[in-house]
Amino acid sequence: MSEPILLEVKKNVALITLNQPKKLNALTGDLYFDLAQVMQKVAGMEEVTITVLTGTGRYFSAGADVSSALGDGKGDNERKHFLRRLAANNMEVTKAFFEHPKILVVALNGPAVGLSAALVAMADFVYATEKTFILTPFTSLGLVAEGGSSYMFLRRMGAAKAHEALLLSKRIPAADLLACGFVNKVFPEEGFRERVLEFVDDAMGDHLVHGSMLGVKKLMRDGMRKDLESASVREAFASIERFLSGVPQREFVCHPPPSLPPYVFAWLVLIGVGSRRGSRMGRRSINCEG
């Protein structure tokens, strides 16, 4: 069985690959934690100065595989359940991305959704295919922003596009992402990964002093650290309150947005919460006919 997260190091470049193409690289809470661990492992590699994160298949990542957060929580107080399964993992992976000391390049081989899309905003450089889009359907699902997006989207996209992405749950295509500065460059889909790695090798080659690059990145990040950390904590606890209200559970089952990737809703049906006549999610009985 293939590993869901791959790590390969060549010279000064660490390549991290999300490797669940049949699941559109959707990640459980445990896999987000594992991704954070891989990022932290690379952070400690002295020979590495550049980290490239990409995915296999059609999607970069379809976001959170919500089974890990919306389990039945048997034997747990609901608040304790969501603190353990949702808030802790979200804050851990957000911290790992923001504090990553290497030059972080995200190569969007396809769409990025939800928490995964939020984390992309932490990258130093973002490259994408022409078919890429960013989708953060938080308000469509009764959720709030996560992964530091309430802060980083404003900085990276500007207010106009950040409001469309976060308040309206609007899909932002590659052309718009390039125009607003979220994406640095768009490449053809064919040979995308190889094109990005070649571009990185050329643009960030030996003509630059990599120690200076890392020093400049640290100076820039230090100026944002307090605001980002504060936003991440606020988001995590606001998310818990939303789940405790039962609204996201109902929206996942009764009103999945048309823009939600097909895999995600199919998965909800498979685990038994996609019935419109009623189901149980997070210890709550949901009736969509009422």
C-alpha positions as CSV (number, residue, x, y, z in Angstrom):
1,M,0.0,0.0,0.0
2,S,1.4,3.4,-1.0
3,E,2.2,5.9,1.7
4,P,-0.3,8.8,1.8
5,I,2.5,11.4,2.3
6,L,5.8,11.0,0.5
7,L,9.1,12.7,1.2
8,E,12.1,12.8,-1.2
9,V,15.3,14.9,-0.7
10,K,17.6,15.8,-3.6
11,K,20.5,18.0,-2.8
12,N,19.0,21.1,-1.1
13,V,15.3,20.4,-2.1
14,A,12.8,18.4,-0.1
15,L,9.8,17.3,-2.1
16,I,6.7,16.4,-0.1
17,T,3.9,14.8,-2.1
18,L,0.3,14.2,-1.0
19,N,-0.3,10.7,-2.4
20,Q,-3.9,9.7,-2.2
21,P,-5.2,10.4,-5.8
22,K,-8.2,8.1,-5.5
23,K,-9.4,10.2,-2.5
24,L,-8.4,13.5,-4.2
25,N,-5.8,13.8,-1.5
26,A,-8.4,14.5,1.2
27,L,-6.7,14.4,4.6
28,T,-8.0,13.1,7.9
29,G,-7.1,15.0,11.1
30,D,-4.4,12.4,11.7
31,L,-2.9,12.9,8.2
32,Y,-2.8,16.7,8.7
33,F,-0.9,15.9,11.9
34,D,1.4,13.6,9.9
35,L,1.9,16.4,7.3
36,A,2.9,18.7,10.1
37,Q,5.4,16.1,11.4
38,V,6.9,15.8,7.9
39,M,7.2,19.6,7.6
40,Q,8.9,19.7,11.0
41,K,11.3,16.9,10.0
42,V,12.3,18.8,6.9
43,A,12.7,22.0,9.0
44,G,15.5,20.2,10.9
45,M,17.4,19.1,7.8
46,E,20.5,21.4,7.5
47,E,21.2,20.5,3.9
48,V,17.7,21.5,2.8
49,T,16.9,25.2,1.9
50,I,13.8,24.7,-0.3
51,T,10.7,22.6,0.4
52,V,8.3,21.8,-2.5
53,L,4.8,20.5,-1.6
54,T,2.6,19.1,-4.3
55,G,0.0,16.3,-4.9
56,T,-0.6,13.4,-7.2
57,G,-3.7,13.1,-9.4
58,R,-6.4,15.6,-10.3
59,Y,-6.5,17.5,-7.0
60,F,-3.8,19.1,-4.9
61,S,-6.1,18.3,-1.9
62,A,-9.9,18.1,-1.5
63,G,-9.5,19.3,2.0
64,A,-10.4,17.6,5.3
65,D,-11.8,14.1,5.3
66,V,-14.3,15.1,7.9
67,S,-14.8,11.6,9.4
68,S,-12.0,12.3,11.8
69,A,-13.7,15.4,13.2
70,L,-17.3,14.2,12.9
71,G,-17.1,10.8,14.4
72,D,-19.6,9.7,16.9
73,G,-17.4,10.8,19.8
74,K,-18.7,7.9,22.0
75,G,-17.6,8.2,25.6
76,D,-16.5,11.8,25.1
77,N,-17.9,15.1,26.1
78,E,-18.6,16.8,22.8
79,R,-16.4,19.8,23.5
80,K,-13.5,17.5,24.5
81,H,-14.1,15.5,21.3
82,F,-13.8,18.5,19.0
83,L,-10.9,19.9,21.0
84,R,-9.0,16.7,20.4
85,R,-10.0,15.9,16.9
86,L,-10.4,19.3,15.4
87,A,-8.8,22.2,17.2
88,A,-5.5,20.6,18.2
89,N,-4.7,19.2,14.7
90,N,-5.7,22.4,12.9
91,M,-3.5,24.6,15.1
92,E,-0.6,22.1,14.9
93,V,-0.6,22.0,11.1
94,T,-1.1,25.7,10.7
95,K,1.8,26.4,13.0
96,A,4.0,23.9,11.1
97,F,3.3,25.7,7.8
98,F,3.7,29.2,9.1
99,E,6.9,28.5,11.1
100,H,8.5,26.4,8.4
101,P,12.0,27.9,8.1
102,K,12.8,26.8,4.6
103,I,11.7,28.5,1.4
104,L,8.2,26.9,1.0
105,V,7.0,26.3,-2.6
106,V,3.5,24.9,-3.1
107,A,2.9,23.4,-6.6
108,L,-0.8,23.2,-7.1
109,N,-1.3,20.3,-9.5
110,G,-5.0,20.8,-9.2
111,P,-7.7,22.3,-7.0
112,A,-7.1,23.0,-3.3
113,V,-10.2,22.9,-1.0
114,G,-10.9,23.9,2.6
115,L,-8.1,23.7,5.2
116,S,-5.7,22.5,2.5
117,A,-6.4,25.7,0.5
118,A,-6.0,27.8,3.6
119,L,-2.5,26.3,4.3
120,V,-1.4,27.2,0.7
121,A,-1.5,30.9,1.7
122,M,1.5,30.2,4.0
123,A,3.8,29.4,1.1
124,D,6.5,31.7,0.0
125,F,5.8,30.9,-3.7
126,V,2.8,29.2,-5.2
127,Y,2.7,27.8,-8.8
128,A,-0.4,26.3,-10.3
129,T,-1.9,24.5,-13.4
130,E,-4.3,26.3,-15.6
131,K,-7.2,24.2,-14.1
132,T,-6.4,24.9,-10.5
133,F,-8.9,26.7,-8.3
134,I,-9.0,27.6,-4.6
135,L,-12.3,26.8,-2.8
136,T,-12.9,27.5,0.9
137,P,-16.6,26.5,1.3
138,F,-16.7,27.3,5.0
139,T,-19.8,29.5,4.9
140,S,-21.6,27.1,2.6
141,L,-21.2,24.4,5.3
142,G,-21.9,26.5,8.4
143,L,-18.3,26.7,9.4
144,V,-15.8,29.6,9.9
145,A,-12.4,30.3,8.4
146,E,-9.5,28.0,9.5
147,G,-5.9,27.4,8.9
148,G,-5.0,31.1,9.4
149,S,-7.0,32.0,6.4
150,S,-8.9,34.9,8.1
151,Y,-5.5,36.6,8.3
152,M,-3.4,35.2,5.5
153,F,-6.0,35.4,2.7
154,L,-6.3,39.1,3.3
155,R,-2.6,39.6,3.1
156,R,-2.1,37.3,0.1
157,M,-5.2,38.0,-2.0
158,G,-6.3,41.4,-0.9
159,A,-9.6,42.3,0.7
160,A,-11.8,41.9,-2.5
161,K,-10.8,38.3,-3.4
162,A,-10.4,37.2,0.3
163,H,-14.0,38.3,1.0
164,E,-15.3,36.4,-2.1
165,A,-13.3,33.3,-1.0
166,L,-14.2,33.3,2.7
167,L,-17.5,35.1,3.0
168,L,-19.2,33.9,-0.2
169,S,-17.5,30.5,-0.5
170,K,-16.6,31.4,-4.1
171,R,-14.3,29.3,-6.2
172,I,-11.3,31.4,-7.2
173,P,-9.8,30.2,-10.5
174,A,-6.1,30.2,-11.4
175,A,-6.4,33.3,-13.6
176,D,-7.8,35.3,-10.7
177,L,-5.3,33.9,-8.3
178,L,-2.5,35.0,-10.6
179,A,-4.0,38.4,-11.1
180,C,-4.4,39.1,-7.3
181,G,-0.9,37.8,-6.4
182,F,-1.9,34.6,-4.6
183,V,-0.2,32.5,-7.3
184,N,3.2,33.5,-8.7
185,K,3.1,31.7,-12.0
186,V,0.8,29.4,-14.0
187,F,2.2,26.4,-15.9
188,P,0.6,24.0,-18.4
189,E,-0.8,20.9,-16.9
190,E,1.3,18.5,-18.9
191,G,4.6,17.9,-17.2
192,F,3.6,20.3,-14.4
193,R,5.7,18.9,-11.6
194,E,8.9,18.7,-13.7
195,R,8.3,22.2,-15.0
196,V,8.0,23.6,-11.5
197,L,11.1,21.8,-10.2
198,E,13.1,23.0,-13.2
199,F,11.8,26.5,-12.6
200,V,12.7,26.4,-8.9
201,D,16.2,25.1,-9.7
202,D,16.8,27.9,-12.1
203,A,15.1,30.8,-10.1
204,M,16.5,29.8,-6.8
205,G,19.9,28.5,-7.9
206,D,23.5,29.1,-6.9
207,H,23.3,32.7,-8.0
208,L,21.5,33.4,-4.7
209,V,23.0,33.0,-1.2
210,H,20.4,30.6,0.3
211,G,21.4,31.5,3.9
212,S,20.4,35.1,3.1
213,M,17.1,33.9,1.6
214,L,16.3,32.1,4.8
215,G,17.3,35.0,6.9
216,V,15.1,37.4,4.9
217,K,12.2,35.0,5.2
218,K,12.6,34.8,9.0
219,L,12.6,38.6,9.2
220,M,9.3,38.8,7.2
221,R,7.6,36.0,9.1
222,D,8.6,37.4,12.5
223,G,6.7,40.6,11.7
224,M,3.5,38.6,11.1
225,R,3.8,35.9,13.8
226,K,1.8,37.5,16.6
227,D,-1.2,38.3,14.3
228,L,-1.2,34.9,12.7
229,E,-1.0,33.0,15.9
230,S,-3.8,35.0,17.4
231,A,-6.0,34.4,14.3
232,S,-5.3,30.7,14.4
233,V,-6.4,30.3,18.0
234,R,-9.5,32.4,17.4
235,E,-10.4,30.3,14.3
236,A,-10.0,27.0,16.2
237,F,-12.2,27.9,19.1
238,A,-14.8,29.5,16.8
239,S,-14.9,26.2,14.8
240,I,-15.6,24.2,17.9
241,E,-18.6,26.5,18.7
242,R,-19.9,26.0,15.2
243,F,-19.8,22.2,15.6
244,L,-21.3,22.3,19.0
245,S,-24.2,24.2,17.5
246,G,-24.9,21.3,15.1
247,V,-25.2,23.6,12.1
248,P,-22.2,22.2,10.1
249,Q,-23.4,18.6,10.7
250,R,-26.8,19.5,9.3
251,E,-25.3,21.3,6.3
252,F,-23.0,18.5,5.4
253,V,-25.9,16.1,5.2
254,C,-28.9,18.2,4.0
255,H,-27.4,21.0,1.9
256,P,-24.0,20.0,0.5
257,P,-23.0,22.9,-1.8
258,P,-22.8,22.2,-5.5
259,S,-19.2,23.3,-5.5
260,L,-18.2,20.6,-2.9
261,P,-15.9,18.1,-4.7
262,P,-18.0,15.0,-5.7
263,Y,-15.7,12.7,-3.6
264,V,-16.5,14.5,-0.4
265,F,-20.2,14.0,-0.6
266,A,-19.8,10.4,-1.9
267,W,-17.7,9.8,1.1
268,L,-20.4,11.1,3.5
269,V,-22.9,8.7,2.0
270,L,-20.4,5.8,2.3
271,I,-19.9,6.4,6.0
272,G,-23.7,6.5,6.5
273,V,-24.3,10.2,7.1
274,G,-25.5,11.2,3.7
275,S,-29.1,10.1,4.0
276,R,-31.5,13.0,3.6
277,R,-34.1,11.3,5.8
278,G,-32.0,11.4,8.9
279,S,-28.6,10.3,10.2
280,R,-26.3,10.6,13.1
281,M,-23.2,12.7,13.1
282,G,-21.2,13.8,16.1
283,R,-23.8,12.2,18.4
284,R,-26.6,14.4,17.0
285,S,-29.7,13.1,15.2
286,I,-30.2,15.0,11.9
287,N,-33.5,15.2,10.2
288,C,-33.4,17.0,6.9
289,E,-37.2,16.9,6.4
290,G,-38.1,19.1,9.3
